Amino acid sequence: MAVVSNSSPLIAFAAIGQLSLLPAIFQSILIPPAVAVEITPSIPALPPWLHVEELKQPLHGLVLQRSLGVGEREALALAIETRAERILLDDLPARGIARKLNLSVTGTAGVLLVAKRHALIHRLRPYLDALLNESFFIGPELYDELLRLAGEDDA
């Protein structure tokens, strides 16, 4: 089954030097053309596990909401089209629409939690802190909850 990503998780992992975690977890990831354009400044050469997939159908009505960027719209549409097993999204409105469309959503921090559970990283906290240092927003409640889920809440 396919995994589709929006630009923010890809840019975030590139910013903290951990892009290689994504294929270790998902093997390959599909992105729509708009996402390929959006990530070019951060990831100028697409790695072999990242595949650009053209949209074949018109955008679904829920996906056309003005609160979404073009990359988010196309990523959601591609996830619907490919019947993706998962979509990687961080933006709250996009995540809400994904859930209305019955798509399984994971954000950047959630991927890091999966990496910890698969022993691809030893501790979650340094990666969350690295994201925060790159101006990636993680609310204090989510930060604490992620550490609790990772078994690092006593550190």
Backbone as a ProteinNet text record, in pm:
[ID]
protein_1_A
[PRIMARY]
MAVVSNSSPLIAFAAIGQLSLLPAIFQSILIPPAVAVEITPSIPALPPWLHVEELKQPLHGLVLQRSLGVGEREALALAIETRAERILLDDLPARGIARKLNLSVTGTAGVLLVAKRHALIHRLRPYLDALLNESFFIGPELYDELLRLAGEDDA
[TERTIARY]
84.5	0	88.9	33.3	107.8	108.4	215.9	225.5	248.6	169.6	178.4	225.2	306.1	351.1	325.5	295.5	295.5	439.7	465	601.6	656.5	573.9	628.1	705.2	656.4	738.1	872.1	871.2	994.7	1094.2	1045.6	1131.3	1183.9	1098.5	1139.6	1249.2	1232.5	1334.5	1464.3	1455.3	1576	1646	1569.4	1626.1	1704.8	1661.4	1732.7	1827.3	1847.2	1941.8	1897.2	1766.3	1714.2	1621.5	1641.3	1557.1	1561.8	1673	1689.1	1597.1	1538.7	1444	1317.9	1279.8	1154.2	1155.4	1256.8	1253.7	1278	1341.3	1360.8	1227.3	1132.2	999.6	900.1	899	794	841.2	967.1	1027.8	1020.4	900.5	888.6	771	779.1	676.3	640.4	510.6	460.8	437.7	469.3	437.8	377.7	284.6	229.6	326.7	306.5	396.2	412.6	306.1	317.1	410.8	408.2	497.7	641.8	662.3	797.6	855.3	773.7	818.8	848.6	760.3	775.9	900.5	941.4	1055.9	1189.4	1187.7	1311.5	1417.4	1383.7	1489.1	1555.5	1482.3	1535.6	1593.9	1534.8	1577.5	1591.7	1703.3	1717	1717.8	1769.9	1769.9	1683.8	1580.4	1490.4	1562	1555.4	1613.3	1533.1	1592.8	1525.1	1397.3	1378.3	1258.5	1141.8	1164.2	1061	1015.6	888.7	836.6	728.3	746.6	645	537.8	413.6	299.8	202	175.2	78.6	-62.6	-144.3	-285.1	-359.3	-448.9	-524	-671.5	-718	-858.8	-869.8	-985.7	-1005.7	-1004.2	-972	-964.8	-1101.5	-1104.8	-1225.4	-1273.8	-1402.6	-1460.3	-1402.4	-1385.1	-1329.2	-1186.1	-1114.4	-973.5	-959.6	-1064.3	-1057.4	-1072.5	-1074.4	-1092.1	-980.2	-1018.3	-922.5	-814.8	-841	-742.6	-620.8	-628.3	-518.5	-429.4	-300.1	-207.3	-217.8	-158.1	-167.3	-102.4	8.1	72.7	-14.9	-79.2	-170.6	-288.9	-343	-456.2	-417.8	-303.5	-260.5	-223.2	-160.4	-124.4	-250.1	-349.9	-476.1	-541.4	-543.3	-603.3	-529	-396.7	-317	-341.4	-355.2	-383.9	-518.8	-617.1	-748.5	-736	-670	-655.6	-583.6	-478.8	-397.2	-444.8	-548.8	-598.1	-482.6	-412.8	-292.5	-321.3	-227.9	-235.2	-219.4	-142.5	-112.2	-77.5	-106.9	-63.1	14.8	128.1	211.3	177.7	121.5	74.5	98	132.3	145.4	38.5	-5.7	-100.2	-233.3	-279.4	-400.8	-525.6	-556	-673.7	-664.4	-546.5	-528.6	-548.9	-500.4	-518.9	-667.4	-740.8	-884.3	-957.2	-921.6	-984.6	-946.5	-821	-777.2	-860.9	-885.6	-966.1	-1109.9	-1165.7	-1301.4	-1306.3	-1194	-1184.4	-1142.7	-1139.6	-1101.1	-959.6	-869.1	-728.6	-654.9	-561.5	-476.9	-367.1	-355.1	-264	-154.9	-32.4	79.1	155.4	194.6	274.7	422	502.6	646.7	682.6	625	655.6	609.8	497.8	449.5	543.8	603.3	701.1	823.3	864.5	977.4	944.7	821.8	780	786.5	742.5	752.4	898.9	984.9	1128.3	1185.4	1142.3	1187.7	1137.3	1012.1	954.1	1018.7	1071.2	1140	1291.1	1334.3	1475.8	1564.3	1507.5	1586.2	1654.4	1598.1	1660.5	1653.3	1748.4	1751.3	1665.6	1661.9	1583.1	1506.6	1386.1	1300	1331.5	1358.1	1375	1473.6	1592.6	1685.7	1629.9	1550.1	1492.7	1379.3	1299	1194.2	1257.6	1364.4	1433.7	1496.4	1550.4	1608.2	1500.2	1381.6	1270.6	1235.3	1226.1	1194.7	1300.4	1426.3	1534.8	1526.3	1453	1431.8	1298.8	1242	1114.9	994.9	1004.9	892.5	807.4	678.5	592.7	548.3	575.3	522	474.2	344.9	289.8	342.8	345.9	400.2	326.4	194.6	119.3	156.2	168.5	206.2	348.8	438.5	577.5	581.4	510.9	508.3	443.4	335.6	266.4	355.8	427.7	518.9	628.3	683.3	785.9	728	604.8	539.4	522.6	473.3	452.2	583.6	691.9	824.1	892.5	826.9	887.5	1000.9	997.6	1103.7	1051.7	935.5	876.2	945.6	1032.6	1104.1	1242.7	1277.4	1412.9	1421.3
-118.9	0	125.1	229.2	353.6	438.2	514.9	619.6	748.4	850.4	980.2	1082.5	1178.7	1283.4	1421.4	1512.3	1654.4	1701.9	1827	1878.4	1895.7	1934.1	1969.5	1856.1	1731.8	1627.4	1606.9	1612.6	1594.2	1705.9	1828.6	1944.4	1936.7	1897.1	1887.3	1782.4	1665.6	1561.4	1601.8	1671.4	1721.8	1824.5	1910.9	2017	1961.7	1848.1	1790.5	1677.5	1662.4	1563	1419.2	1395.7	1261.2	1211.4	1257.5	1214.4	1062.4	1000.9	856.2	773.4	834.1	760	722.5	808	783.3	653.1	626.1	498.2	379.1	401	292	247	338.8	307.2	271.4	350.3	336.1	275.3	252.3	199.8	299.4	336.3	438.1	528.8	651.1	752.1	819.3	838.4	909.9	1055.5	1143.9	1285.8	1336.9	1433.1	1494.2	1601.2	1647.1	1747.5	1875	1925.2	2048.4	2029.8	1914.2	1886.3	1877.3	1817.2	1809.7	1949.5	2043.4	2181.8	2245.4	2224.6	2286.2	2238.5	2114.5	2061.9	2087	2135.4	2154.3	2236.9	2347.8	2421.2	2338.1	2248.8	2167.3	2035	1981.1	1850.9	1867.3	1924.7	1955.8	1833.1	1721.8	1597.9	1495.7	1448.6	1353.2	1220.7	1168.2	1036.4	928.7	813.2	710.2	653.3	670.1	618.4	716.9	835.9	939.9	951.5	924.7	916.6	1020.7	1098	1196.1	1123.6	1141.7	1076.4	1183.7	1186.8	1281.2	1244.1	1344.9	1321.2	1285.1	1189.7	1144.4	1184.7	1226.2	1260.6	1403.7	1467.4	1602.1	1597.7	1710.5	1718.1	1696.7	1622.9	1596.1	1727.1	1744.2	1867	1911.8	1820.4	1856.9	1907.9	1859.3	1895.4	2038.5	2092.7	2225.6	2340.4	2311.7	2416.8	2519.6	2644.9	2755.6	2754.5	2690.6	2690.4	2604.3	2526.6	2437.3	2497.7	2466.4	2504.6	2406.9	2441.6	2356.7	2220.1	2216.4	2088.6	1999.3	2058.1	1981.1	1928.9	2013.9	1970	1851	1865.2	1757.5	1631.2	1645.8	1528.4	1453.9	1527.3	1464.1	1395.2	1463.2	1405	1278.7	1281.8	1164.6	1048.9	1079.7	975.1	909.3	988.9	933.4	846.9	901.7	833.7	699.8	696.6	575.7	483.3	527.2	453.1	426.7	533.4	525.4	465.6	389.7	332.2	441.1	546.9	653.7	779.5	895.2	1023.8	1095.3	1153.2	1227.7	1375.5	1431.4	1570.6	1629.9	1757.5	1826.6	1933.8	1998	2109.4	2062.3	2129.9	2089	2085.8	2191.7	2182.6	2067.4	2044.4	1934.3	1799.5	1787.9	1662.6	1636.8	1743.3	1729	1682.1	1737.8	1697	1552.7	1516.3	1378.5	1279.9	1315.5	1226.3	1217.7	1330.2	1327.8	1237.8	1226.7	1142.3	999.1	967.6	834.8	794.2	892.3	863.2	851.6	759.5	746.1	851.1	932.3	1045.9	1026	1059	1064.7	1192.3	1262.8	1383.4	1355	1457.6	1445	1386.2	1440.5	1391.4	1246.6	1211.4	1073.5	977	1021.4	938	916.2	1020.8	1005.5	904.8	907.5	811.4	668.9	649.5	518.2	477.1	572.1	543	496.1	558	516.2	375.4	349.2	217.2	106.6	142.2	45.3	45.1	113.1	120.4	180.8	269	340.3	462.4	510.2	614.8	566.6	610.4	562.9	647	778.1	869	964.5	996.8	1086.8	1233.8	1266.3	1405.4	1484.8	1433.7	1514.7	1551.8	1464.9	1491.4	1593.1	1582.1	1682.8	1819.6	1822.4	1948.5	2004.7	1916.5	1961.2	2023.9	1963.7	2021.5	2159.8	2170.8	2300.1	2404.2	2364	2455.4	2500.2	2423.9	2459.3	2532.6	2583	2657.5	2572	2442.2	2351.6	2359.1	2379.3	2396.8	2261.5	2243.2	2130.6	2191.8	2186.1	2242.2	2169.5	2237.1	2174.9	2047.8	2045.2	1924.7	1807.9	1834.3	1727.8	1680.7	1774.3	1740.6	1643.8	1680.2	1595.8	1460.6	1460	1334.8	1243.1	1299.2	1218.7	1155.7	1234.4	1179.4	1070.1	1090.9	988.1	859.6	872.7	755.5	684.8	762.4	706.3	651.9	666.9	619.9	709.2	836.5	929.8	1043.7	1028	1136.8	1160.2	1069.5	1089	1149.3	1173	1223.7	1372.8
0	0	0	-53.7	-71.7	55.3	69.8	170.2	93.3	124.2	56.8	158.4	113.7	205.7	149.6	240.2	212	231.3	201	206.3	348	445.2	576.9	644.8	646.7	709.4	637.5	506.9	430.4	459.4	461	490	633.4	726.2	866.6	884.1	824.4	837.2	769.1	657.4	591.3	680.4	745.7	829.3	947.7	1001	1116.4	1074	944.7	895	913.7	913.9	940	829.2	708.3	596	578.4	613	594.9	685.6	788.2	871.7	793.1	699.2	626.6	547	462.5	390.8	483.2	597.2	692.3	751.4	756.6	811.2	701.6	593.6	491.9	359.8	340	217.8	102.4	60.7	-43.6	-12.3	-64.9	-38.6	-170.8	-190.3	-307.8	-271.4	-365.6	-348.8	-478.9	-468.9	-590.2	-642.9	-765.7	-824.8	-741.2	-681.4	-602.3	-483.4	-421.9	-309.8	-359.1	-475.5	-532.4	-550.3	-595.4	-613.1	-477.5	-380.2	-248	-173.6	-193.8	-119.4	-188.3	-312.6	-388.6	-315.7	-247.3	-175.6	-65	-1.7	107.4	60	-46.3	-100.3	-252.2	-298.8	-441.6	-533.6	-484.9	-563.9	-490.7	-556.4	-491.6	-468.2	-346.2	-320.5	-395	-419.8	-500.9	-439.5	-312.1	-245.2	-247.2	-300.2	-307.2	-452	-477.7	-614.2	-639.9	-745.6	-785.7	-864.9	-823.7	-888.5	-935.7	-1063.9	-1120.2	-1075.7	-1052.7	-1020.9	-1148.7	-1138.3	-1255.1	-1249.8	-1131.7	-1113.7	-1063.2	-1083.8	-1028.7	-875.8	-816.9	-671.6	-608.1	-500.1	-421.8	-359.9	-344.6	-290.8	-157.9	-62.7	68.2	56.2	-43.1	-61.8	-114.1	-171.3	-232.4	-132.2	-4.3	96.1	88.6	105.6	93.7	200.6	313.6	422.2	389.9	283.6	247.7	140.4	149.1	44	-71.4	-183.9	-302.8	-279.4	-206	-177.1	-92	7.7	92.7	12.6	-72.6	-156	-242.8	-310.3	-400	-322.3	-205.2	-125.4	-80.6	-34.9	4.3	-115.2	-229.3	-349.9	-392	-384.8	-422.5	-325.5	-198	-99.5	-127.3	-167	-202.3	-327.1	-428.6	-557.1	-545.2	-467	-455.7	-343.7	-273.8	-157.2	-60.9	-30.6	51.9	188.6	234.7	368.7	473.7	437.9	532.6	455.9	517.9	464.7	574.6	536.1	629.6	616.3	723.1	725.9	864	868	996.5	1017.9	912.6	921.7	980.2	1085.5	1156.1	1067.3	989.2	902.4	801.6	746.1	650.3	718.5	841.1	915.7	942.5	975.3	998.3	873.4	760.1	634	601.7	624.5	599.6	681.3	805	890.2	840.2	792.6	735	613.3	543.7	424.8	459.5	589.1	638.6	600.4	596.9	570.5	704.2	712.3	831.4	823.2	926.8	926.5	1031.4	992.4	1086.5	1057.1	1161.8	1145.3	1167.6	1153.5	1169.9	1305.7	1412.2	1546.8	1563.9	1503	1508.2	1437.9	1328.4	1258	1347.2	1418.2	1510.1	1621.3	1668	1770.3	1715	1591.4	1526.7	1513.9	1477.7	1466.2	1599.8	1707.5	1840.7	1871.7	1842.8	1870.8	1787.7	1669.9	1583.4	1608.8	1714.2	1753.4	1643.8	1562.5	1461.5	1523.1	1633.8	1714.6	1859.5	1941.2	2079.9	2172.2	2145	2227.3	2137.4	2177.5	2101.6	2128.9	2255.1	2296.8	2210	2177.8	2098.3	1959.7	1903	1771.2	1779.6	1884.3	1905.4	1929.1	2008.8	2035.2	1908.1	1824.2	1696.3	1608.6	1606.5	1530.8	1585.2	1717	1778.5	1743.1	1738.3	1701	1555.7	1474.4	1333.8	1314.3	1424.2	1423.2	1385.3	1405.8	1385.6	1511.2	1497.8	1614.1	1669.7	1797	1874.3	2005.5	2028.6	2151.5	2273.6	2388.9	2510.3	2551.9	2534.3	2571.3	2481.8	2351.6	2258.2	2286.8	2312.5	2344.6	2463.5	2570.2	2689.9	2662.2	2584.5	2551.7	2468	2371.8	2290.8	2377.3	2470.2	2559.5	2648.9	2694.7	2776.7	2695.5	2572	2486	2452.7	2448.4	2418.7	2544	2659.4	2783.6	2831.6	2790.5	2827.8	2915.4	2973.3	3050.2	3183.7	3226.3	3351.4	3330.4	3204.7	3174.4	3186.9
[MASK]
+++++++++++++++++++++++++++++++++++++++++++++++++++++++++++++++++++++++++++++++++++++++++++++++++++++++++++++++++++++++++++++++++++++++++++++++++++++++++++

